[in-house]
Amino acid sequence: MQWNSVGEFFAMGGYAFYVWGSFGACAVLMVAEPLLAKRRLSEVRQSLIRERLADELDLQQRTQ
């Protein structure tokens, strides 16, 4: 497809809403995914730390 102007390029032959909406959704997801993964990793680490502390406390109480 050939465009004669920048306006025609951004109009995408009448499909601008679909094309640019798809690019926008993809960009949002590419930013959100690493942030959500980092948050989930942090939650899992905190959960493991709490479990370990609970196990250590339980072991201490059993030995007393």
N, CA and C atoms as an extended XYZ file, in Angstrom:
192
Properties=species:S:1:pos:R:3:atomname:S:1:resname:S:1:resid:I:1 pbc="F F F"
N         0.845       -1.175        0.000 N   MET     1
C         0.000        0.000        0.000 CA  MET     1
C         0.891        1.238        0.000 C   MET     1
N         0.521        2.218       -0.784 N   GLN     2
C         1.275        3.459       -0.866 CA  GLN     2
C         0.452        4.596       -0.279 C   GLN     2
N         1.146        5.467        0.445 N   TRP     3
C         0.483        6.642        1.015 CA  TRP     3
C         1.101        7.888        0.411 C   TRP     3
N         0.260        8.847        0.106 N   ASN     4
C         0.731       10.093       -0.500 CA  ASN     4
C         1.005       11.171        0.536 C   ASN     4
N         0.582       10.945        1.757 N   SER     5
C         0.808       11.942        2.802 CA  SER     5
C         0.854       11.248        4.158 C   SER     5
N         1.326       11.981        5.142 N   VAL     6
C         1.379       11.452        6.503 CA  VAL     6
C        -0.035       11.197        7.017 C   VAL     6
N        -0.964       12.065        6.663 N   GLY     7
C        -2.364       11.894        7.071 CA  GLY     7
C        -2.951       10.592        6.557 C   GLY     7
N        -2.644       10.251        5.311 N   GLU     8
C        -3.118        8.986        4.751 CA  GLU     8
C        -2.486        7.799        5.471 C   GLU     8
N        -1.209        7.954        5.827 N   PHE     9
C        -0.542        6.879        6.566 CA  PHE     9
C        -1.253        6.623        7.886 C   PHE     9
N        -1.528        7.688        8.646 N   PHE    10
C        -2.176        7.521        9.950 CA  PHE    10
C        -3.637        7.098        9.823 C   PHE    10
N        -4.270        7.386        8.697 N   ALA    11
C        -5.650        6.941        8.476 CA  ALA    11
C        -5.699        5.459        8.124 C   ALA    11
N        -4.584        4.914        7.627 N   MET    12
C        -4.459        3.485        7.309 CA  MET    12
C        -5.581        2.979        6.406 C   MET    12
N        -5.923        3.752        5.424 N   GLY    13
C        -6.929        3.315        4.461 CA  GLY    13
C        -8.287        3.065        5.093 C   GLY    13
N        -8.613        3.784        6.148 N   GLY    14
C        -9.904        3.622        6.810 CA  GLY    14
C        -9.882        2.643        7.964 C   GLY    14
N        -8.769        2.004        8.203 N   TYR    15
C        -8.657        1.027        9.278 CA  TYR    15
C        -7.825        1.544       10.452 C   TYR    15
N        -7.703        2.856       10.565 N   ALA    16
C        -6.831        3.454       11.576 CA  ALA    16
C        -7.221        3.033       12.992 C   ALA    16
N        -8.504        3.041       13.293 N   PHE    17
C        -8.928        2.693       14.657 CA  PHE    17
C        -8.472        1.280       15.019 C   PHE    17
N        -8.656        0.327       14.123 N   TYR    18
C        -8.241       -1.055       14.373 CA  TYR    18
C        -6.721       -1.172       14.457 C   TYR    18
N        -6.018       -0.579       13.490 N   VAL    19
C        -4.560       -0.704       13.433 CA  VAL    19
C        -3.921       -0.035       14.634 C   VAL    19
N        -4.224        1.234       14.885 N   TRP    20
C        -3.578        1.956       15.979 CA  TRP    20
C        -4.065        1.471       17.338 C   TRP    20
N        -5.304        1.032       17.392 N   GLY    21
C        -5.801        0.425       18.640 CA  GLY    21
C        -5.050       -0.853       18.970 C   GLY    21
N        -4.754       -1.638       17.950 N   SER    22
C        -3.982       -2.873       18.150 CA  SER    22
C        -2.559       -2.575       18.608 C   SER    22
N        -1.937       -1.579       17.975 N   PHE    23
C        -0.596       -1.182       18.410 CA  PHE    23
C        -0.627       -0.680       19.852 C   PHE    23
N        -1.625        0.107       20.186 N   GLY    24
C        -1.737        0.647       21.544 CA  GLY    24
C        -1.941       -0.450       22.575 C   GLY    24
N        -2.830       -1.382       22.279 N   ALA    25
C        -3.081       -2.485       23.209 CA  ALA    25
C        -1.819       -3.323       23.394 C   ALA    25
N        -1.107       -3.569       22.317 N   CYS    26
C         0.134       -4.342       22.395 CA  CYS    26
C         1.166       -3.604       23.240 C   CYS    26
N         1.284       -2.298       23.047 N   ALA    27
C         2.248       -1.510       23.818 CA  ALA    27
C         1.904       -1.530       25.306 C   ALA    27
N         0.634       -1.378       25.630 N   VAL    28
C         0.205       -1.415       27.033 CA  VAL    28
C         0.539       -2.764       27.655 C   VAL    28
N         0.259       -3.833       26.950 N   LEU    29
C         0.531       -5.169       27.477 CA  LEU    29
C         2.028       -5.439       27.606 C   LEU    29
N         2.814       -4.914       26.690 N   MET    30
C         4.266       -5.123       26.775 CA  MET    30
C         4.867       -4.375       27.960 C   MET    30
N         4.241       -3.290       28.371 N   VAL    31
C         4.696       -2.565       29.556 CA  VAL    31
C         4.160       -3.234       30.818 C   VAL    31
N         2.897       -3.640       30.788 N   ALA    32
C         2.248       -4.193       31.973 CA  ALA    32
C         2.785       -5.572       32.358 C   ALA    32
N         3.083       -6.406       31.391 N   GLU    33
C         3.493       -7.791       31.685 CA  GLU    33
C         4.735       -7.876       32.571 C   GLU    33
N         5.834       -7.183       32.257 N   PRO    34
C         6.997       -7.265       33.152 CA  PRO    34
C         6.713       -6.693       34.541 C   PRO    34
N         5.898       -5.641       34.599 N   LEU    35
C         5.565       -5.062       35.898 CA  LEU    35
C         4.761       -6.043       36.749 C   LEU    35
N         3.791       -6.697       36.132 N   LEU    36
C         2.987       -7.682       36.856 CA  LEU    36
C         3.819       -8.896       37.253 C   LEU    36
N         4.726       -9.318       36.386 N   ALA    37
C         5.594      -10.457       36.705 CA  ALA    37
C         6.518      -10.113       37.871 C   ALA    37
N         7.037       -8.902       37.876 N   LYS    38
C         7.912       -8.472       38.968 CA  LYS    38
C         7.141       -8.430       40.284 C   LYS    38
N         5.917       -7.920       40.233 N   ARG    39
C         5.083       -7.873       41.445 CA  ARG    39
C         4.779       -9.281       41.959 C   ARG    39
N         4.450      -10.179       41.061 N   ARG    40
C         4.145      -11.559       41.454 CA  ARG    40
C         5.376      -12.234       42.052 C   ARG    40
N         6.546      -12.017       41.468 N   LEU    41
C         7.778      -12.578       42.007 CA  LEU    41
C         8.016      -12.082       43.423 C   LEU    41
N         7.788      -10.807       43.640 N   SER    42
C         7.953      -10.229       44.969 CA  SER    42
C         6.977      -10.874       45.962 C   SER    42
N         5.747      -11.074       45.553 N   GLU    43
C         4.749      -11.714       46.419 CA  GLU    43
C         5.153      -13.144       46.767 C   GLU    43
N         5.658      -13.880       45.785 N   VAL    44
C         6.076      -15.264       46.019 CA  VAL    44
C         7.261      -15.302       46.985 C   VAL    44
N         8.216      -14.397       46.795 N   ARG    45
C         9.359      -14.343       47.697 CA  ARG    45
C         8.916      -14.049       49.127 C   ARG    45
N         8.022      -13.079       49.293 N   GLN    46
C         7.524      -12.748       50.628 CA  GLN    46
C         6.795      -13.939       51.256 C   GLN    46
N         6.029      -14.640       50.454 N   SER    47
C         5.319      -15.817       50.942 CA  SER    47
C         6.303      -16.893       51.399 C   SER    47
N         7.357      -17.109       50.630 N   LEU    48
C         8.357      -18.108       51.001 CA  LEU    48
C         9.094      -17.698       52.283 C   LEU    48
N         9.382      -16.420       52.420 N   ILE    49
C        10.037      -15.942       53.643 CA  ILE    49
C         9.133      -16.175       54.848 C   ILE    49
N         7.841      -15.858       54.712 N   ARG    50
C         6.892      -16.085       55.818 CA  ARG    50
C         6.797      -17.565       56.166 C   ARG    50
N         6.748      -18.415       55.135 N   GLU    51
C         6.696      -19.861       55.382 CA  GLU    51
C         7.931      -20.341       56.126 C   GLU    51
N         9.087      -19.879       55.690 N   ARG    52
C        10.343      -20.295       56.329 CA  ARG    52
C        10.378      -19.842       57.786 C   ARG    52
N         9.986      -18.606       58.047 N   LEU    53
C         9.959      -18.104       59.425 CA  LEU    53
C         8.966      -18.888       60.277 C   LEU    53
N         7.822      -19.216       59.701 N   ALA    54
C         6.827      -20.003       60.438 CA  ALA    54
C         7.370      -21.396       60.748 C   ALA    54
N         8.062      -22.011       59.803 N   ASP    55
C         8.656      -23.335       60.030 CA  ASP    55
C         9.732      -23.280       61.110 C   ASP    55
N        10.566      -22.218       61.063 N   GLU    56
C        11.609      -22.076       62.077 CA  GLU    56
C        11.009      -21.870       63.461 C   GLU    56
N         9.953      -21.074       63.552 N   LEU    57
C         9.286      -20.832       64.833 CA  LEU    57
C         8.655      -22.121       65.346 C   LEU    57
N         8.034      -22.866       64.445 N   ASP    58
C         7.417      -24.144       64.829 CA  ASP    58
C         8.480      -25.118       65.343 C   ASP    58
N         9.623      -25.166       64.671 N   LEU    59
C        10.701      -26.049       65.078 CA  LEU    59
C        11.252      -25.630       66.444 C   LEU    59
N        11.386      -24.341       66.669 N   GLN    60
C        11.861      -23.855       67.968 CA  GLN    60
C        10.884      -24.223       69.089 C   GLN    60
N         9.592      -24.095       68.821 N   GLN    61
C         8.601      -24.418       69.835 CA  GLN    61
C         8.567      -25.910       70.159 C   GLN    61
N         8.817      -26.739       69.168 N   ARG    62
C         8.842      -28.179       69.397 CA  ARG    62
C        10.046      -28.598       70.237 C   ARG    62
N        11.172      -27.908       70.054 N   THR    63
C        12.390      -28.294       70.776 CA  THR    63
C        12.423      -27.751       72.196 C   THR    63
N        11.536      -26.863       72.544 N   GLN    64
C        11.541      -26.299       73.901 CA  GLN    64
C        10.814      -27.155       74.868 C   GLN    64
